[in-house]
Each structure stands twice: as structure tokens, then as C-alpha cells.
């Protein structure tokens, strides 16, 4: 997932990873702290090793580097010499392409090798359905627990215990498991989520009769809720929770450092190690460390081989057909998805909105990197279209935020910026000729004008939600489905395609473009292009696109010139210039454009323009056709003709549509 800077900006990451503190409640404090690596000759010691977010059996490689992988987790677990309890926090199925294809079973197999002792459920463990979750439980040799998930009979889901007590080295560790965000996975009456805090209180009450030395909670919820859990249930000494970010681990101190909330890196990027020590007098002390599963950690050979085998199977699965495309959906040879509505953009945004049932959905055009070909559509195709694997989150936003987002999306259309929004559940008009911040109008949601004070649910990538591409307007939005609970973009697209079976998508007027997105306020020919277009003299090549750098054909030049200056239609000099006015495949050269422009200027001003001397002043004037050199020299003297860098004229290069518009407009206004 992408960095959750908005949600966790206030979180304090401890720079010192070895901190020893007395436990809260009835646990006896000690006078002097012990370092995590020190021996405890007079008492007992056990390490609790925790990791979560196990969607991928192999290491993940992205812009943050390489991290995770079951083989590295195994190496780190083996490196800890203490007696240990290995706990997994949830999400070993769903959430990614690998998890969606194999539904968690490779991770269960890998966890047997590590080995894992106890596991909590994440909501993604139900993405493939309740039956699959039950099969995962049956396949596991480690113990699943849940304190707040129950079946339709009101008993713990899958008949797993609501708590366990594990004793190592005479230290009794009580463990409970708590899961939230079940509304973001498959709905099924056979699994229900009970309120987290109330369920935790009941589980802890049962635990206390077994006299644990330490009580920990494995949770799947945001750290802010974990802090509320600690405030409501003081008997819990530490919470091991879901990932807050891919690039770092978090340690939050509570009650002046007497209790903790631990959050490891996503994609099994680290292990949180909690060292519990008990002295001869029964006093308990805690210290903690973070073990990073990065590229410096050697992979366990047996698990590395297992991961490679499953990756090979995944490659085979990627080629399986999930739907049939009725027609090709182009993402845009000219980057159309970055400045106008496209059918593929509609399809992607619809996939997000359909999965979460939101009012609106946004998909940034820059994230669309391939077309969907006609015919068979595979998982590999979905990944090629959306290669970044962004998480699609859900937020409650007001209409003003939506309007600001739309304005931001069209602010860089002249640069074909990736921020441009493909949309679902909403339509809008934008005028590329207007100033940035004032381009969007006629915004409709559900067939009615948008209201600035209305609240809408919005599905979008976590990249945008946390400020990427300058989408900073969501700071005060309310998160409904965060990155920890969300599914990836290509996974949602593949699921939507599979649901549709036959995909038939068209552009349907969600976005209307006025003006030319590729001729912005900073373009040197903007005035000429806009004036000629407004008078109907020169048209764009498609909606929102003028193609200023495209070459001009003789037929196009004749059509444009005679539209702007009808008096030139039957001029005898057309033949003298040396090209066929009906030619639609060849390109007009810059020296030919100069020859036409010189004659037009003479028509307009009734004054001679062709230079008798024929000296152009350009460094490459020797390359100019001698018959056309007087026209080039005359226009240069007149100030209407400019060269290229290095005082070159480049006479044989193709004249562009922008150059034609600039020359013609300046002649017409003489």
C-alpha cells in the first residue's frame, strides 16, 4: 500500500528500539531496565515475534526496495535464540493478485515451516468466502483465534477459541484476537463482527482466571482504535496491529510508555519482537526490537524453493481468461486518458465504484498504462493495465472537496499530467482555455447538480487520497476503508471483468472537453490557435486535442488558408509554390509554408514581401530552395518568421499545425 501520511502524520516512531518499562496494572515493576539482547540468568525470558499482511509468499519489490517473503521471515525467526511465540496478525488471503488466485493456502503451508504458533483473522481472509476461510482453518496446524468473530449460532467463528494462553519458560502469555472492517469483504451471515472493545473485555475476563503474566491483543484495525482499546481495557499490555505503512514500522507508547501499540511494515516487511522477562521475584519487564525483513536477510532455502514454485504457478494462472472483451479499449496512443473521457477509464472507475458501492469513484489517468485488447481478458491483462498495485480506499467527502479534486485533475492537461480524473457516478465539463482553478463546470452527481455541502462516498487510490499528484484536498475527509483493509486496483478490475463475463464499455459523455487540452496558457501559439478555432477556421483533430506539433499536409494547408482568407482560393501562385493542394499524405515543409505565407501577406497588405536580396540571416540558409529563399528572407525581415535553436531555419522539416496557425492568424490581423 502507499504511505498513509494523512492518517498517521501525528504518530511517533521510536528512534530507539530497545526500551524497557514496567507493565501496567498488577505487574511488578523492576528498578533497572535490561537490554533486549542481554541474558536473564536469574529468571525467565520469552520473545513474542509478530508479523502480518502475508499476502505474498515471495519478497515484494517496488520503489521502496525489496522486503518480506516467507523465506526471510523464517530466517529472522530462527535467528532469535530465546524461547519464542510466533504470532501472525491476519490477512494471508485476498488483498493482492497472489492472494486472490491462491486464496491463502500457500501461506498456510509456509507458516508450518516457520513455524507460526497463533494467528488472528484479517478481513481479507474472507475475500474468497466463508467456506474458504473454514478450509484455511482446517488446513492449519497453528492455532487460529478470534474474540469478536462469531458464526450464525453466536459461537466463535469456525469453532476457534476466543483466547489462548501459551506458557514458555514459566511465563504465561494470554492472547486475544480482534478483527474489524468486515464490511469490506464478502458478506455472509455465517460470520459476524461483534463490537471490538466489548468482545475484548469479555475475552480478557476469561483470561484472568488463568493467571497470565502478560496479555496481548492481535488486532486488525487502525492504531487510533487500538489506543482506544487500551484505554477501555487496561488489562491489555500490548497490541500488535495491522500495518500503517510499507516503508517503516511504528511503535506507539501509551500510558507514559507503560503499554504499546506495535505496527510492523506491510507485506511482511518486518517482525516486531517483544521480549518478556520475569525475574525470580515474579517481576515482569518488557523490551522490544524491530527485525527488518529486507534484502540483507538471507532466504531460508526450503521456503525460497516453495515460494518459487508458487510464483511459477501464478505465472500460469495469470494467463487464464476471466472475461471476454467485446471491443478493444484503448488507453490512448496520444494519452487520451490524461485529458478526456475514455471507455477504459470509465470501466476502471466503474470497477472501483461497483465493488464498494460508493456514490463516486475516481481513477487517475496516469495510472492506466495499457489497453484492453478485444477477445480474451486475463489476470495478466488487468495487471498490465494497472501495474502499480495501488490500494483503492473509500472516504466520505463533501462536494467542495470533489470540486477541488476535479479542478486539480484538469490543471495539467496541457502537459498530459497523470492527475487527470476518469470518473464514475459523476459527470463534468471543463474548458482548457480557462485559467487553472476555473476550468470545471456543470458537475452532476446522480443526475443532479453537485452540492458543496453534501457528503458523498468516494472510492479512489490511496496514492491520491494521501496527497499524490497534488490531491491535498482530502485532509479532513473521513476514512471509511483504509489502505490496510482495501484491495488493489488491478484485483478489483479483474473481479469486475469476471463478474461481467462479457465486457462492453463505451464513452458516454461523463466528461465534456471545451478548448484544446494540448495548447495551454504557456504555449507560444495559444492566441492564434484559440482565435482560429473560435472563428471556425481551424479545427482540432479530436475532442480536446489540437495536435500542435503534428505535421501539416498540402490539402490541410489549402483548406485552412482559404477558410481564413477566401480571396486566396484561386491565386495563381499556389502552383508556383510547388505542391498539390489535394495531397493528403505528404507534409508541407517549413520553406513551403514560408512561400505561401509571403504571398498571403502580399494579398493582405498589397505590399511587396519577397526579398530582392534573398539573404535570410539563418545559419542553414544554404539548404533553402533558391526559388523559395526570397519568401523566407522577406518574412524574416517582416518579423513574422522565426528560426529554430542555433539560428537555423530547418527548411526541409515539416511545418506544424501550431506554426500554420501562428502565421495565418498574424497575417489575417494585419
C-alpha positions in Angstrom: 0.0 0.0 0.0 1.1 3.6 -0.3 2.2 5.8 2.5 -0.6 6.8 4.9 0.8 10.3 5.6 -2.6 11.8 6.3 -3.8 9.3 8.8 -0.6 8.8 10.6 1.2 12.1 10.4 0.9 12.5 14.2 2.2 9.0 15.0 5.5 9.0 16.8 8.0 6.4 15.6 10.5 5.5 18.4 14.0 6.1 17.2 15.4 3.8 20.0 14.1 0.3 19.6 15.2 -1.1 22.9 13.1 0.3 25.7 12.3 -1.4 29.0 9.4 -0.3 31.1 7.3 -1.7 34.0 3.9 -3.1 33.0 0.7 -1.5 34.0 -1.7 -2.9 36.5 -0.8 -5.7 38.8 2.6 -6.5 37.2 5.5 -5.7 39.4 8.0 -3.1 38.1 11.7 -3.5 38.1 14.3 -1.0 39.1 16.8 -1.3 36.2 16.0 -2.0 32.6 17.6 -4.9 30.7 18.6 -4.6 27.1 16.8 -6.8 24.7 19.9 -8.8 23.9 21.0 -9.3 27.5 20.7 -12.6 29.3 18.4 -13.1 32.2 20.2 -15.6 34.4 18.0 -15.1 37.5 14.7 -15.5 35.7 12.8 -16.5 32.6 12.6 -14.9 29.2 10.4 -15.3 26.1 10.3 -13.4 22.8 6.9 -12.8 21.1 7.6 -12.4 17.4 4.8 -10.8 15.4 4.3 -10.1 11.7 1.2 -9.6 9.5 0.0 -8.7 6.0 1.0 -12.0 4.4 -0.5 -11.6 1.0 2.7 -12.6 -0.9 4.8 -15.7 -0.3 7.7 -14.2 -2.2 9.5 -10.9 -1.5 7.9 -7.8 -2.8 10.0 -5.5 -5.0 8.8 -1.9 -5.7 10.0 1.7 -5.4 10.8 1.1 -1.7 13.2 -1.8 -2.5 12.8 -5.5 -1.7 11.3 -6.7 1.5 9.3 -9.5 3.1 8.8 -13.0 1.8 8.2 -16.1 3.9 11.8 -17.3 3.5 13.2 -14.2 5.1 10.6 -14.3 7.9 11.8 -17.9 8.6 15.4 -16.8 8.8 14.6 -14.0 11.2 12.6 -16.3 13.4 15.4 -18.8 13.5 17.9 -16.1 14.4 16.1 -15.4 17.8 17.6 -17.8 20.3 15.0 -17.2 23.1 12.1 -19.4 23.7 9.6 -17.8 21.4 5.9 -17.4 20.4 5.4 -16.6 16.8 2.1 -14.7 16.1 0.6 -13.7 12.8 -1.8 -10.8 12.8 -4.0 -11.6 9.8 -4.5 -11.3 6.0 -2.9 -14.3 4.4 -5.5 -14.5 1.6 -7.0 -11.9 -0.8 -5.8 -8.3 -1.0 -3.4 -8.9 -3.8 -3.3 -10.9 -7.1 -1.4 -13.8 -5.4 -3.8 -13.9 -2.5 -6.8 -13.7 -4.8 -5.5 -16.6 -7.0 -4.4 -19.0 -4.3 -6.8 -17.8 -1.5 -4.3 -18.1 1.3 -3.3 -21.8 1.2 0.4 -21.2 0.1 0.8 -19.0 3.2 -0.6 -21.7 5.5 1.9 -24.1 4.1 4.7 -21.6 4.5 3.6 -20.8 8.1 4.0 -24.5 9.0 7.7 -24.3 8.1 8.4 -21.1 10.1 6.5 -22.3 12.3 3.7 -19.9 13.4 2.0 -20.7 16.7 -1.1 -18.5 16.7 -2.9 -16.4 14.1 -5.7 -13.8 14.1 -8.1 -13.2 11.2 -7.9 -10.2 8.8 -10.9 -9.3 6.8 -9.1 -10.3 3.6 -9.0 -13.9 4.9 -12.7 -13.9 4.0 -12.3 -12.4 0.5 -12.8 -15.9 -1.1 -15.8 -16.6 1.0 -16.6 -18.2 4.4 -16.2 -21.7 3.1 -12.7 -20.9 2.0 -11.9 -19.4 5.4 -13.2 -22.6 7.1 -10.9 -24.6 4.8 -8.0 -22.5 5.8 -8.7 -23.3 9.4 -8.8 -27.0 8.7 -5.6 -26.9 6.7 -3.7 -25.1 9.5 -1.5 -26.8 12.1 -1.2 -23.5 14.0 -4.0 -22.1 16.2 -6.4 -19.6 14.8 -8.2 -17.4 17.4 -10.9 -14.8 17.4 -12.5 -12.9 20.2 -15.1 -11.0 18.2 -16.0 -13.0 15.1 -18.9 -15.4 15.6 -20.9 -17.7 13.4 -24.7 -17.6 12.8 -25.1 -19.6 16.0 -23.4 -16.9 18.1 -20.4 -19.1 18.9 -16.8 -18.3 17.8 -16.4 -18.5 14.1 -15.1 -21.8 12.9 -15.1 -23.1 16.4 -11.8 -21.5 17.1 -11.1 -20.3 20.7 -11.7 -16.7 21.7 -8.4 -16.7 23.5 -5.3 -18.8 24.3 -2.7 -19.0 26.9 0.8 -20.1 25.9 3.4 -20.8 28.5 7.1 -20.6 27.7 9.9 -20.6 30.3 7.4 -20.2 33.1 5.9 -17.1 31.5 2.2 -17.3 30.8 1.2 -15.1 27.8 -2.6 -14.6 27.2 -3.6 -13.8 23.7 -6.8 -12.5 22.2 -7.7 -11.8 18.5 -9.8 -8.9 17.2 -10.9 -8.1 13.7 -12.7 -5.0 12.2 -13.7 -3.8 8.7 -15.6 -7.0 7.9 -17.9 -4.8 5.8 -15.1 -4.5 3.3 -15.1 -8.2 2.4 -17.6 -10.8 1.3 -20.9 -10.5 3.2 -22.1 -13.8 4.7 -24.5 -14.4 7.7 -22.2 -17.2 8.8 -19.6 -14.7 10.1 -20.5 -11.6 12.1 -18.3 -9.0 13.6 -19.1 -8.1 17.3 -18.0 -4.8 18.8 -14.3 -4.9 19.3 -14.0 -3.4 22.8 -16.9 -5.3 24.3 -15.6 -8.5 22.9 -12.1 -7.8 24.2 -13.4 -7.1 27.7 -15.2 -10.5 27.8 -12.1 -12.4 26.5 -9.8 -10.7 29.0 -12.2 -11.6 31.8 -12.0 -15.2 30.8 -8.2 -15.0 30.6 -7.7 -13.5 34.1 -8.9 -16.7 35.7 -5.9 -18.5 34.1 -3.5 -16.0 35.7 -1.4 -14.8 32.7 1.7 -12.8 33.3 1.1 -10.7 30.2 -2.0 -10.1 28.0 -1.6 -9.1 24.3 -4.1 -8.5 21.6 -3.7 -9.3 17.9 -5.8 -6.8 16.0 -6.8 -5.8 12.5 -7.8 -2.2 12.9 -6.2 1.3 12.7 -3.8 2.3 15.5 -6.1 5.1 16.7 -8.7 2.4 17.5 -6.0 0.3 19.2 -5.2 3.2 21.5 -8.9 3.4 22.4 -8.9 -0.3 23.0 -6.0 0.1 25.5 -7.8 2.9 27.2 -11.0 0.8 27.6 -9.3 -2.4 28.6 -6.3 -1.6 30.9 -5.5 -5.3 31.4 -4.1 -5.5 27.9 -0.4 -4.7 28.0 0.4 -4.6 24.2 -1.4 -4.5 21.0 0.0 -6.0 17.8 -1.9 -4.5 14.9 -2.1 -4.1 11.1 0.5 -2.2 9.0 0.4 1.6 8.9 2.9 1.9 6.0 5.0 -0.2 3.7 8.3 1.6 4.4 8.6 1.5 8.2 7.4 0.0 11.4 5.6 2.0 14.1 5.8 1.8 17.9 3.2 3.9 19.8 3.7 4.4 23.5 0.6 4.6 25.7 0.3 5.5 29.5 3.7 7.1 29.6 5.4 4.2 27.9 3.9 1.5 30.1 1.9 0.0 27.2 2.4 -0.2 23.5 0.8 -0.5 20.1 3.1 -2.2 17.6 2.6 -2.0 13.8 5.1 -3.8 11.5 5.8 -3.0 7.9 3.3 -4.1 5.3 3.9 -7.2 3.2 5.7 -8.9 6.0 8.4 -6.2 5.8 9.4 -6.6 9.4 8.9 -8.5 12.6 8.1 -6.8 15.9 9.9 -8.6 18.7 8.5 -8.1 22.3 10.8 -9.5 24.9 9.1 -10.5 28.1 11.3 -11.2 31.2 10.3 -12.5 34.6 12.7 -12.3 37.5 13.0 -14.6 40.5 10.6 -12.4 42.5 7.9 -12.6 39.8 8.5 -9.1 38.4 7.8 -8.6 34.7 9.6 -6.3 32.4 9.3 -5.6 28.6 11.6 -4.5 25.9 11.1 -4.5 22.2 13.0 -4.6 18.9 12.3 -4.4 15.2 13.7 -7.0 12.9 13.6 -5.8 9.2 13.0 -8.4 6.6 14.9 -6.6 3.9 17.3 -7.6 1.2 20.1 -8.0 3.7 18.4 -11.0 5.2 19.2 -14.4 3.6 16.3 -16.5 2.5 15.7 -19.9 4.0 16.4 -22.3 1.1 13.4 -24.6 1.6 10.9 -21.8 1.8 12.6 -19.9 -1.0 12.1 -23.0 -3.2 8.4 -23.2 -2.1 7.9 -19.6 -3.0 9.5 -20.1 -6.4 7.2 -23.0 -7.1 4.1 -20.9 -6.3 5.4 -18.0 -8.4 5.7 -20.4 -11.3 2.1 -21.5 -10.7 1.0 -17.9 -10.6 2.5 -17.2 -14.0 0.3 -20.0 -15.3 -2.8 -18.6 -13.6 -2.1 -15.1 -15.0 -2.8 -16.4 -18.4 -6.3 -17.8 -17.6 -9.2 -16.0 -19.2 -11.6 -14.2 -16.8 -13.8 -12.4 -19.3 -14.3 -11.6 -23.0 -13.8 -8.1 -24.3 -16.4 -7.2 -27.0 -14.1 -4.5 -28.4 -10.7 -3.1 -27.8 -10.5 -0.5 -25.0 -7.7 1.9 -25.8 -5.9 3.8 -23.0 -4.7 6.3 -25.6 -2.0 6.4 -28.2 -2.0 10.2 -27.6 -2.5 9.8 -23.8 -6.3 10.4 -24.2 -6.9 9.0 -20.7 -4.9 12.1 -19.4 -7.2 14.7 -20.8 -10.6 13.3 -21.9 -13.0 10.5 -21.1 -12.1 7.1 -22.3 -14.0 3.8 -22.3 -11.2 2.1 -20.4 -11.2 4.9 -17.8 -14.9 4.5 -17.4 -14.5 0.8 -16.9 -11.8 1.1 -14.3 -13.7 3.7 -12.3 -16.9 1.6 -12.5 -15.0 -1.4 -11.1 -14.0 0.6 -8.0 -17.5 2.0 -7.5 -19.2 -1.3 -8.1 -17.0 -3.2 -5.6 -17.5 -0.7 -2.7 -21.0 0.5 -3.6 -19.9 4.2 -3.4 -21.5 7.3 -4.8 -18.5 8.2 -6.8 -15.2 6.8 -8.0 -12.0 8.4 -9.4 -9.3 6.7 -11.4 -6.2 8.8 -12.3 -5.4 8.7 -16.0 -1.7 8.4 -15.4 -2.2 5.1 -13.7 -3.7 3.5 -16.8 -0.7 2.0 -18.7 -2.1 -0.4 -21.3 -5.2 -1.1 -23.5 -7.6 -4.0 -23.1 -7.5 -5.9 -26.3 -10.6 -7.4 -28.0 -11.2 -11.0 -27.1 -9.9 -12.9 -24.1 -9.1 -10.9 -21.0 -6.8 -12.4 -18.4 -5.4 -11.5 -15.0 -2.1 -10.6 -16.7 -4.1 -8.1 -18.8 -5.5 -6.5 -15.7 -2.1 -6.2 -14.1 -0.7 -4.7 -17.4 -3.4 -2.0 -17.4 -2.9 -1.1 -13.7 0.7 -2.1 -12.9 1.2 -0.1 -9.8 -1.0 -2.1 -7.4 -2.4 0.9 -5.6 -4.9 0.2 -2.9 -8.4 1.6 -3.6 -9.7 3.2 -0.4 -13.1 4.7 0.5 -13.7 8.1 2.1 -16.6 10.4 3.0 -16.0 13.7 1.2 -18.0 16.8 0.8 -19.0 18.4 -2.6 -16.4 21.1 -2.2 -13.6 18.5 -2.0 -14.9 16.8 -5.1 -14.9 20.1 -7.0 -11.4 20.9 -5.9 -10.3 17.4 -7.0 -11.8 17.9 -10.4 -10.0 21.2 -10.8 -6.8 19.7 -9.8 -7.3 16.9 -12.3 -7.7 19.3 -15.2 -4.9 21.7 -14.1 -2.2 20.0 -16.0 -4.0 18.7 -19.2 -1.7 20.8 -21.4 1.2 18.7 -20.0 -0.8 15.5 -20.3 -0.3 15.1 -16.5 -1.3 11.9 -14.9 -3.6 13.5 -12.4 -6.5 13.8 -14.8 -9.6 12.0 -13.4 -11.6 9.3 -15.1 -14.8 9.1 -13.2 -17.9 7.0 -12.3 -21.1 8.3 -10.8 -20.4 11.9 -11.8 -20.1 14.0 -14.9 -18.5 17.3 -15.6 -17.4 19.9 -18.2 -14.0 21.6 -18.3 -12.7 24.3 -20.6 -9.0 24.0 -21.2 -8.8 27.6 -22.4 -9.8 29.0 -19.0 -7.3 29.7 -16.2 -6.2 26.9 -13.9 -8.7 26.7 -11.0 -11.6 28.0 -13.1 -12.0 25.3 -15.7 -14.7 22.9 -14.3 -18.4 23.5 -14.6 -21.7 21.7 -14.9 -20.8 19.0 -12.3 -23.6 16.4 -11.9 -23.9 13.6 -9.4 -26.6 11.1 -9.9 -28.3 13.3 -12.4 -28.5 16.3 -10.0 -26.1 19.3 -9.7 -23.4 18.7 -7.1 -23.9 20.4 -3.7 -20.8 21.7 -2.0 -22.2 20.9 1.5 -23.4 17.4 0.6 -21.5 14.3 1.8 -20.6 11.6 -0.8 -18.8 8.3 -0.5 -15.8 8.2 -2.9 -13.5 5.3 -4.0 -10.1 6.3 -5.1 -6.5 5.2 -4.9 -4.6 5.6 -1.7 -1.9 7.4 -3.7 -4.4 10.3 -4.4 -6.1 10.1 -1.1 -2.8 10.8 0.8 -1.8 13.7 -1.4 -0.2 12.2 -4.5 -0.5 14.3 -7.7 -1.3 17.3 -5.5 -4.6 15.9 -4.3 -4.3 17.6 -1.0 -8.0 18.5 -0.5 -8.9 15.2 1.3 -7.1 16.1 4.6 -10.3 16.4 6.5 -12.1 13.6 4.8 -13.4 10.7 6.8 -11.8 7.3 6.0 -14.3 4.5 5.6 -12.0 1.9 4.2 -8.3 2.5 4.7 -5.3 1.1 2.9 -5.0 -1.7 5.5 -8.4 -3.0 4.6 -8.5 -2.1 0.9 -8.0 -4.2 -2.2 -5.7 -3.4 -5.1 -6.8 -1.7 -8.2 -6.0 -4.5 -10.7 -7.6 -7.0 -8.4 -10.9 -5.0 -8.4 -10.6 -4.7 -12.2 -10.2 -8.4 -12.7 -13.0 -9.1 -10.3 -15.3 -6.7 -12.2 -14.4 -8.3 -15.5 -15.1 -11.7 -14.2 -18.5 -10.5 -12.8 -19.4 -9.0 -16.2 -18.2 -12.1 -18.2 -18.6 -10.1 -21.5 -17.3 -6.6 -21.3 -19.0 -4.0 -23.5 -18.0 -0.4 -22.5 -18.3 2.9 -24.3 -17.6 6.5 -23.7 -20.9 8.1 -22.6 -20.5 11.8 -22.0 -19.2 11.7 -18.5 -16.5 14.3 -19.3 -17.0 17.1 -21.9 -14.0 19.0 -23.1 -14.0 22.6 -24.3 -10.9 24.1 -25.9 -7.7 22.2 -26.5 -6.0 20.4 -23.7 -2.7 20.3 -25.5 -2.5 24.1 -26.1 -2.2 25.5 -22.6 -1.7 29.0 -21.3 2.1 28.7 -21.7 2.0 27.6 -25.4 3.6 30.1 -27.7 0.8 29.8 -30.3 -2.1 29.7 -27.9 -3.7 33.0 -29.1 -3.6 32.1 -32.7 -4.9 28.6 -32.1 -7.8 29.8 -29.9 -8.8 32.6 -32.3 -8.8 30.4 -35.4 -10.8 27.7 -33.6 -13.3 30.2 -32.3 -13.9 31.5 -35.8 -14.2 28.0 -37.2 -11.1 28.4 -39.5 -9.0 25.6 -37.9 -10.4 22.6 -36.0 -8.9 20.2 -33.6 -8.0 16.6 -34.5 -10.4 15.2 -31.9 -12.2 16.3 -28.7 -9.8 18.4 -26.6 -6.8 17.9 -28.9 -5.4 20.3 -31.4 -2.1 18.4 -32.0 0.1 21.5 -32.3 3.2 19.5 -33.2 1.5 17.4 -35.9 2.7 17.9 -39.5 0.5 19.8 -42.0 -0.5 18.3 -45.3 -0.9 20.4 -48.5 -4.6 19.7 -48.5 -5.0 20.8 -44.9 -3.0 24.0 -45.5 -5.1 24.9 -48.5 -8.3 24.2 -46.6 -7.3 26.3 -43.6 -5.8 29.2 -45.6 -8.9 29.6 -47.8 -11.2 29.4 -44.8 -9.3 32.3 -43.3 -8.6 34.2 -46.5 -11.2 33.2 -49.2 -9.6 35.7 -51.6 -6.6 33.4 -51.9 -8.5 30.4 -53.1 -7.9 30.9 -56.8 -4.5 32.6 -56.7 -2.1 31.5 -59.4 0.9 31.3 -57.1 -0.4 28.0 -55.5 1.1 26.2 -58.4 4.3 28.3 -58.2 4.9 27.2 -54.6 5.2 23.6 -55.9 2.8 21.2 -54.2 -0.6 19.6 -54.9 -3.3 21.2 -52.9 -5.2 17.9 -52.9 -2.3 15.9 -51.4 -3.3 14.4 -48.0 -0.3 12.2 -47.2 2.8 14.3 -47.8 3.9 17.0 -45.4 4.3 20.7 -46.1 7.9 21.8 -45.4 8.8 25.0 -43.5 10.1 26.6 -46.6 6.9 25.8 -48.5 4.9 27.3 -45.6 7.0 30.4 -45.8 6.4 30.7 -49.6 2.6 30.5 -49.0 2.7 33.0 -46.1 4.7 35.5 -48.1 2.1 35.5 -50.9 -0.7 35.7 -48.4 0.9 38.7 -46.7 1.2 40.4 -50.0 -2.5 39.8 -50.7 -3.4 41.2 -47.2 -1.1 44.3 -47.3 -0.9 45.0 -51.0 2.8 45.5 -50.5 5.8 43.5 -51.8 7.1 41.0 -49.3 9.6 38.8 -51.3 13.1 40.0 -50.6 15.1 41.0 -53.6 18.4 40.4 -51.8 17.3 37.0 -50.7 19.5 37.0 -47.6 17.8 35.2 -44.7 20.3 35.5 -41.9 19.9 31.9 -40.9 22.9 29.6 -40.4 21.5 27.0 -42.7 20.2 29.2 -45.5 22.3 27.2 -47.9 19.8 24.4 -47.5 16.9 26.6 -48.6 15.5 26.0 -52.1 16.8 29.0 -54.1 13.3 29.6 -55.6 11.8 29.9 -52.1 14.6 31.8 -50.4 13.2 35.3 -51.2 10.0 34.4 -49.4 11.9 33.1 -46.3 14.1 36.2 -46.3 11.1 38.6 -46.7 9.2 37.0 -43.9 12.2 37.1 -41.6 12.6 40.9 -42.4 9.0 41.4 -41.7 9.4 39.7 -38.3 6.8 37.0 -39.0 9.2 34.1 -39.3 11.4 32.7 -36.5 14.0 30.1 -36.7 15.0 27.1 -34.6 17.8 26.9 -32.0 21.2 27.9 -33.3 19.8 30.4 -35.8 18.7 27.5 -38.0 15.6 27.7 -40.2 15.3 23.9 -40.8 13.7 24.5 -44.2 13.2 20.8 -45.1 11.5 19.9 -41.8 7.7 19.5 -41.7 5.7 22.6 -40.8 3.5 22.0 -37.8 -0.2 22.9 -37.1 0.9 25.4 -34.5 3.3 27.1 -36.9 0.5 27.3 -39.5 -2.0 28.8 -37.0 0.6 31.3 -35.8 1.5 32.5 -39.3 -2.1 32.6 -40.6 -3.5 34.5 -37.7 -0.8 37.1 -37.7 -1.4 37.7 -41.4 -5.2 37.9 -41.0 -5.0 40.5 -38.3 -2.7 42.8 -40.4 
